Amino acid sequence: MKNKIHSFYSRLKIKHKMILLLTFILFAFSSGGLMVLQYAFHVYNEEIYKQSAQSLSVSSNSIENELIKLERLSFQLTTDIYVQHYLQQLKSSTSNYEQYIIGMNLRKRLLEIGGSDKYINSIQMYDMNSYDYSIGNRQVIMHEERVKQIMSQAKEHKGGARWVFPGDADPSLLITREIRAYENISLDTIGVLALRINIEELAKDFTNSLKDYNAHLVIFHEGDVVYPLESPISKEKLKVNFTGDSGYHLMDEEREQYFVTYTPAEYTNWTYTIITPFSNLFEAITYVKNAVFIVNIGLFIIILYLSIRLMNGITAPIESLNKKMKIVQSGELDLFVETNKESFYQDETAEMHDNFNVMMRQINELITENYKKQLVIKDSEFKTLQAQINPHFLYNTLESINWTAKIEKQEKISKMAESLGNLLRSTISMKEPIIPLNKELEIVNNYLTIQKYRYEERLSVETNIPSYLLTIPVPKFVLQPLVENSIRYSLEKRIGHCAIKIVARKADDFMFLEVTDNGPGIEEGSVTQLLRGEISSTGTGLGLKNIHERIQLLFGEKYGIHIMSEIEKGTTIQLILPYKEESEDVQCVIG
């Protein structure tokens, strides 16, 4: 039996041996690790719940006691004999001065009863005319909708206390009561009390211990959050998951997992929760991980011994092949020498060595061949792109002359023809792909002369180029297509004035040429398509692509065209070029 197993294993391919080995290792580690981890997390969750439940119980009881005191204070305020007397006087008084004096006395009495409580933001008392008599360090003028809500809630409970939860306009928790006259047991409504409570300060005073775990106290009632205004857990989940007796949940909210302990309050029927990010609780689980680590070490030693015996016959040829790969990885291909002195079993490892040797010979041949092809392709691309731009410019210039011949008289045509002649001479005489900036500006000025006769007062051009940049070499015919593009989109498609600004500036080793117009702008999604030549337009969408690629062919990937545009505010096309003192430096790039 033993001999049969050994014979079967020796005939297996390497991948089958590795699968068998990994299956055994993973099964052993998974079984032991999962059992221990499952028990560890269960113990940890129970311990965290006990600590959190204890802290929650202390905090909720303390807050509830303070809320009871404040509710009793609201009862004392509404039944105070002086408060009742002043409100009765305000109800019957018609003199403004008398009402003012009574109001002062009412505020003084309110201050004597409840002005010293640190959790009270303000005491708001309203007479039958809804006039506010308020005292407190943090008084507010409540919004009309908030006042209506208070009046409505108080009226529904007919003198009983009613809690009004915080809102965006007022972050205070409110106790509201309808004030009824008990003299002669008439129970007539004589006012409304709203006690504004600083629930945030109240909660912080009794939850200081939660800061160590970055935990949050959240109080809610039937899905409405009492504190704070923004809860880490959504209202929908609070309403569904926390019903019945005390307990805990593990909840996910916006890719964050939370450990939530909850308990209902007997007096207010509110639900108090402590919400703690689960990631902050892992310190206490270190002791459990140690137990898992000890068990895994025992399993690892046994598996490691068996794995070494099995893998020695597999790793030796792979390590030899790895040494060859490191030689290639270093880039020293000339040092790579094929060797046939190595002897391996006739399995996949031997085939890997043979295939690697063949692959390296083919790679060296392909590198040499590809290098030669790239030199030819770069030269062909450059000549093709440059030839594609010049006919495009000539077509647009002839079209401008045609328009002028139809609209203007012969005087202007002669001057336009003169400018066109200069452009043609510049095209034919200057064969160099790179020229000084002042020469490129001459081409632009000749083109603008023609266009100014065509559009007259509708076109204005401003140039701001420092003198020290005029001798900087730039690719030929990169500026004129940008100006043409601005004129086409700003004038031919709109009725109004077109203002074009040409600016040159230097920053570090870069020179920036910018053409800005006040045209209709380009949509954000169309900018990338323009540079790729994917948009067929009446302007130079294809020309922008050619200029961008030509600059990158000449100078490298970090140069080219950058487009900045905003709808109905204009477009700026920026050429990013190298700043070189002498043209010879740039010519070297082409060479």
TORKOLBA-891814 format. One record per residue (C-alpha): x, y, z; residue number from 0. Coordinates in steps of 0.05 Angstrom, whole numbers. Layout:
% residues N
X|Y|Z|k
X|Y|Z|NUM
...
***
This chain:
% residues 591
X|Y|Z|k
0|0|0|0
56|48|18|1
93|33|-47|2
30|47|-88|3
20|116|-55|4
93|135|-67|5
89|112|-140|6
24|152|-151|7
54|215|-121|8
119|211|-161|9
79|210|-226|10
39|273|-208|11
54|339|-243|12
82|396|-203|13
17|435|-201|14
-19|373|-174|15
34|365|-120|16
27|439|-101|17
-48|434|-99|18
-44|373|-54|19
5|407|-8|20
-33|473|-4|21
-99|437|7|22
-70|401|67|23
-40|465|96|24
-102|507|86|25
-148|453|114|26
-106|446|177|27
-99|521|188|28
-170|537|170|29
-201|484|215|30
-160|502|277|31
-160|577|264|32
-234|583|251|33
-252|543|313|34
-209|586|358|35
-228|652|326|36
-302|636|330|37
-296|623|404|38
-251|684|414|39
-299|732|380|40
-358|704|418|41
-324|715|485|42
-300|784|463|43
-369|807|441|44
-401|784|506|45
-348|820|547|46
-355|884|507|47
-430|881|514|48
-425|874|590|49
-379|934|596|50
-419|976|547|51
-486|957|579|52
-460|977|648|53
-435|1044|622|54
-500|1055|584|55
-542|1039|645|56
-504|1090|688|57
-508|1144|635|58
-581|1134|618|59
-603|1133|691|60
-564|1197|705|61
-594|1233|645|62
-664|1208|661|63
-658|1235|732|64
-638|1303|706|65
-695|1303|657|66
-744|1286|713|67
-717|1345|753|68
-726|1391|694|69
-797|1365|682|70
-813|1379|755|71
-783|1449|746|72
-830|1460|687|73
-889|1441|731|74
-865|1488|786|75
-860|1545|736|76
-930|1534|708|77
-963|1528|777|78
-925|1584|813|79
-975|1633|843|80
-937|1694|820|81
-929|1668|749|82
-1003|1653|748|83
-1019|1722|775|84
-975|1758|724|85
-1004|1719|665|86
-1075|1735|689|87
-1057|1809|691|88
-1026|1806|621|89
-1089|1773|596|90
-1134|1829|621|91
-1087|1889|614|92
-1095|1937|555|93
-1040|1987|573|94
-973|1978|539|95
-936|2008|598|96
-973|1964|647|97
-957|1903|605|98
-884|1923|604|99
-880|1927|680|100
-917|1861|688|101
-871|1829|638|102
-809|1852|676|103
-838|1823|740|104
-854|1758|704|105
-783|1751|678|106
-755|1766|747|107
-797|1711|777|108
-777|1661|723|109
-704|1677|737|110
-714|1666|812|111
-744|1597|800|112
-703|1567|743|113
-647|1614|724|114
-592|1577|761|115
-599|1509|727|116
-537|1498|683|117
-574|1453|634|118
-626|1506|616|119
-611|1547|554|120
-672|1591|565|121
-742|1594|593|122
-791|1616|540|123
-861|1636|566|124
-916|1660|519|125
-979|1698|539|126
-1046|1692|504|127
-1023|1741|451|128
-962|1696|436|129
-915|1749|463|130
-850|1719|487|131
-825|1731|558|132
-759|1694|560|133
-698|1691|606|134
-632|1653|602|135
-560|1659|578|136
-576|1629|510|137
-642|1658|489|138
-665|1652|417|139
-720|1681|375|140
-753|1618|353|141
-780|1610|283|142
-855|1618|273|143
-861|1545|253|144
-825|1523|316|145
-871|1566|359|146
-932|1537|325|147
-905|1467|338|148
-895|1483|413|149
-965|1513|419|150
-997|1453|384|151
-960|1402|427|152
-977|1438|491|153
-1050|1444|473|154
-1056|1370|458|155
-1032|1351|528|156
-1077|1401|565|157
-1027|1423|617|158
-985|1359|617|159
-911|1359|599|160
-893|1346|526|161
-823|1334|498|162
-806|1370|433|163
-744|1342|400|164
-687|1384|372|165
-688|1407|300|166
-642|1442|250|167
-667|1511|270|168
-662|1498|345|169
-615|1443|372|170
-646|1447|442|171
-691|1395|473|172
-757|1427|496|173
-807|1413|552|174
-871|1449|536|175
-934|1457|579|176
-999|1494|571|177
-1006|1540|631|178
-1077|1536|661|179
-1106|1580|715|180
-1122|1540|777|181
-1154|1599|813|182
-1228|1581|825|183
-1211|1516|788|184
-1227|1550|721|185
-1169|1516|684|186
-1171|1571|632|187
-1110|1574|587|188
-1068|1635|605|189
-1002|1619|570|190
-952|1567|546|191
-883|1548|575|192
-825|1523|534|193
-764|1501|574|194
-703|1497|527|195
-654|1445|552|196
-580|1440|531|197
-584|1366|516|198
-513|1365|488|199
-481|1390|552|200
-526|1344|593|201
-504|1283|552|202
-430|1302|554|203
-429|1308|631|204
-451|1236|639|205
-414|1203|580|206
-341|1224|590|207
-318|1152|594|208
-341|1139|523|209
-285|1183|494|210
-233|1129|505|211
-266|1085|451|212
-290|1142|406|213
-360|1119|424|214
-424|1159|415|215
-486|1164|457|216
-549|1166|414|217
-618|1176|442|218
-679|1165|399|219
-754|1153|404|220
-794|1115|351|221
-743|1132|297|222
-736|1205|316|223
-666|1223|341|224
-667|1262|406|225
-591|1269|412|226
-548|1284|373|227
-578|1315|311|228
-534|1272|266|229
-528|1198|284|230
-476|1149|256|231
-534|1101|244|232
-591|1121|198|233
-660|1134|226|234
-690|1075|187|235
-642|1026|220|236
-652|1056|289|237
-727|1046|282|238
-723|974|258|239
-666|943|297|240
-676|969|368|241
-741|945|396|242
-757|906|459|243
-709|893|517|244
-635|911|523|245
-584|880|477|246
-531|893|424|247
-522|890|349|248
-465|892|299|249
-486|941|245|250
-456|965|179|251
-465|1038|159|252
-427|1071|101|253
-372|1018|99|254
-361|1023|174|255
-380|969|223|256
-408|990|291|257
-419|954|357|258
-485|981|385|259
-511|970|455|260
-582|993|471|261
-630|997|529|262
-699|1028|536|263
-714|1080|590|264
-773|1069|637|265
-792|1141|648|266
-788|1174|579|267
-794|1109|538|268
-734|1133|498|269
-681|1084|474|270
-609|1098|496|271
-553|1069|453|272
-477|1070|454|273
-450|1066|383|274
-376|1047|380|275
-334|1037|316|276
-316|964|316|277
-245|980|295|278
-232|1016|361|279
-247|954|402|280
-191|908|379|281
-143|926|435|282
-179|881|483|283
-178|822|436|284
-102|816|437|285
-106|765|493|286
-152|722|451|287
-105|727|391|288
-48|701|433|289
-86|637|445|290
-98|630|371|291
-25|644|357|292
-1|588|404|293
-47|537|371|294
-25|559|302|295
48|553|320|296
39|480|339|297
3|466|273|298
55|506|234|299
114|466|261|300
83|400|241|301
62|425|172|302
129|459|159|303
167|395|171|304
124|356|122|305
124|413|71|306
200|418|69|307
206|344|53|308
155|351|-3|309
179|416|-33|310
254|404|-37|311
246|365|-100|312
203|420|-130|313
238|484|-110|314
310|468|-132|315
298|475|-208|316
252|535|-197|317
306|570|-156|318
356|558|-213|319
308|589|-263|320
297|647|-215|321
372|663|-217|322
369|668|-292|323
309|715|-287|324
345|761|-239|325
402|769|-289|326
350|790|-341|327
314|834|-291|328
377|874|-278|329
376|895|-351|330
444|865|-368|331
420|822|-425|332
490|817|-454|333
511|779|-391|334
457|727|-400|335
490|661|-421|336
452|598|-436|337
479|536|-401|338
464|463|-413|339
504|438|-353|340
443|438|-307|341
408|370|-300|342
335|365|-279|343
281|313|-282|344
245|311|-348|345
183|345|-322|346
154|415|-328|347
215|447|-295|348
261|423|-351|349
211|449|-402|350
210|516|-366|351
286|523|-373|352
285|505|-447|353
227|553|-460|354
261|608|-422|355
324|602|-464|356
285|604|-528|357
244|663|-503|358
306|704|-486|359
335|693|-556|360
269|717|-587|361
266|777|-540|362
335|801|-559|363
317|795|-633|364
251|832|-623|365
285|888|-583|366
334|901|-639|367
281|898|-692|368
232|942|-654|369
285|996|-640|370
297|1003|-715|371
223|1006|-730|372
211|1059|-677|373
263|1105|-707|374
228|1100|-775|375
158|1108|-745|376
177|1170|-705|377
205|1204|-766|378
145|1185|-809|379
95|1208|-756|380
129|1276|-749|381
130|1290|-823|382
57|1266|-831|383
31|1309|-774|384
68|1372|-799|385
42|1362|-870|386
-29|1353|-844|387
-30|1422|-809|388
-4|1467|-866|389
-60|1451|-917|390
-112|1462|-863|391
-85|1532|-850|392
-82|1550|-924|393
-154|1529|-934|394
-178|1574|-877|395
-137|1634|-903|396
-166|1628|-974|397
-235|1624|-944|398
-224|1690|-907|399
-201|1723|-971|400
-264|1697|-1006|401
-309|1728|-953|402
-273|1795|-956|403
-279|1797|-1032|404
-353|1791|-1026|405
-363|1842|-971|406
-307|1894|-978|407
-278|1936|-1035|408
-212|1925|-1071|409
-169|1968|-1024|410
-176|1919|-968|411
-169|1860|-1014|412
-100|1885|-1036|413
-76|1891|-964|414
-105|1823|-948|415
-70|1794|-1008|416
-5|1825|-984|417
-13|1791|-916|418
-30|1726|-950|419
32|1731|-992|420
74|1739|-929|421
42|1677|-901|422
56|1637|-963|423
128|1660|-964|424
135|1640|-891|425
107|1571|-907|426
152|1559|-967|427
217|1593|-945|428
221|1567|-874|429
233|1493|-878|430
257|1486|-807|431
207|1451|-760|432
228|1498|-703|433
233|1574|-709|434
242|1633|-660|435
179|1657|-625|436
183|1726|-661|437
179|1690|-728|438
118|1651|-705|439
86|1717|-683|440
98|1746|-752|441
57|1689|-781|442
2|1702|-730|443
2|1778|-745|444
-4|1766|-820|445
-63|1720|-807|446
-96|1771|-759|447
-88|1826|-811|448
-132|1788|-858|449
-183|1771|-805|450
-187|1843|-778|451
-207|1867|-847|452
-260|1814|-850|453
-290|1826|-781|454
-270|1899|-770|455
-292|1925|-701|456
-318|1857|-679|457
-247|1831|-670|458
-194|1858|-622|459
-127|1825|-605|460
-82|1840|-546|461
-10|1813|-543|462
32|1809|-479|463
99|1775|-493|464
163|1794|-456|465
221|1813|-502|466
268|1761|-472|467
221|1706|-497|468
220|1729|-570|469
283|1689|-588|470
260|1625|-554|471
251|1570|-606|472
181|1540|-616|473
152|1490|-666|474
130|1523|-730|475
55|1536|-740|476
32|1521|-669|477
3|1589|-650|478
-36|1609|-713|479
-84|1549|-710|480
-102|1567|-639|481
-119|1639|-658|482
-159|1614|-718|483
-197|1567|-671|484
-215|1624|-625|485
-240|1668|-682|486
-283|1613|-712|487
-319|1595|-647|488
-324|1666|-620|489
-344|1704|-683|490
-374|1659|-736|491
-422|1625|-688|492
-441|1687|-648|493
-462|1759|-658|494
-418|1805|-617|495
-347|1826|-603|496
-290|1776|-599|497
-230|1793|-554|498
-168|1750|-562|499
-108|1754|-516|500
-40|1723|-532|501
6|1716|-471|502
75|1684|-461|503
108|1671|-395|504
164|1630|-364|505
159|1584|-304|506
220|1543|-283|507
243|1504|-345|508
176|1514|-381|509
150|1567|-428|510
74|1576|-431|511
40|1606|-492|512
-34|1621|-480|513
-89|1641|-528|514
-152|1665|-491|515
-219|1685|-521|516
-287|1707|-494|517
-326|1657|-536|518
-381|1608|-517|519
-333|1559|-483|520
-326|1484|-491|521
-365|1431|-452|522
-323|1393|-402|523
-332|1326|-435|524
-310|1353|-503|525
-241|1377|-482|526
-210|1307|-481|527
-245|1289|-547|528
-216|1351|-580|529
-145|1331|-562|530
-158|1260|-587|531
-187|1286|-653|532
-254|1250|-639|533
-297|1312|-652|534
-309|1334|-724|535
-321|1410|-721|536
-316|1472|-764|537
-258|1495|-722|538
-190|1463|-713|539
-209|1404|-670|540
-165|1359|-713|541
-111|1414|-713|542
-108|1414|-637|543
-95|1340|-637|544
-40|1347|-689|545
-5|1404|-652|546
-9|1365|-586|547
22|1303|-616|548
75|1343|-654|549
98|1378|-591|550
103|1312|-554|551
141|1280|-611|552
191|1338|-610|553
200|1348|-535|554
169|1290|-496|555
106|1269|-459|556
107|1325|-407|557
96|1379|-461|558
36|1392|-504|559
-32|1427|-502|560
-75|1441|-441|561
-147|1467|-450|562
-184|1508|-397|563
-255|1528|-414|564
-319|1551|-380|565
-387|1554|-415|566
-406|1626|-435|567
-342|1654|-404|568
-289|1635|-456|569
-232|1587|-470|570
-157|1588|-457|571
-113|1541|-498|572
-44|1534|-466|573
19|1509|-502|574
69|1478|-455|575
139|1482|-485|576
211|1476|-459|577
248|1540|-443|578
314|1538|-481|579
362|1597|-489|580
387|1574|-558|581
352|1539|-615|582
409|1489|-622|583
387|1456|-557|584
318|1443|-584|585
345|1419|-651|586
383|1366|-613|587
316|1337|-591|588
297|1325|-664|589
364|1296|-680|590
***
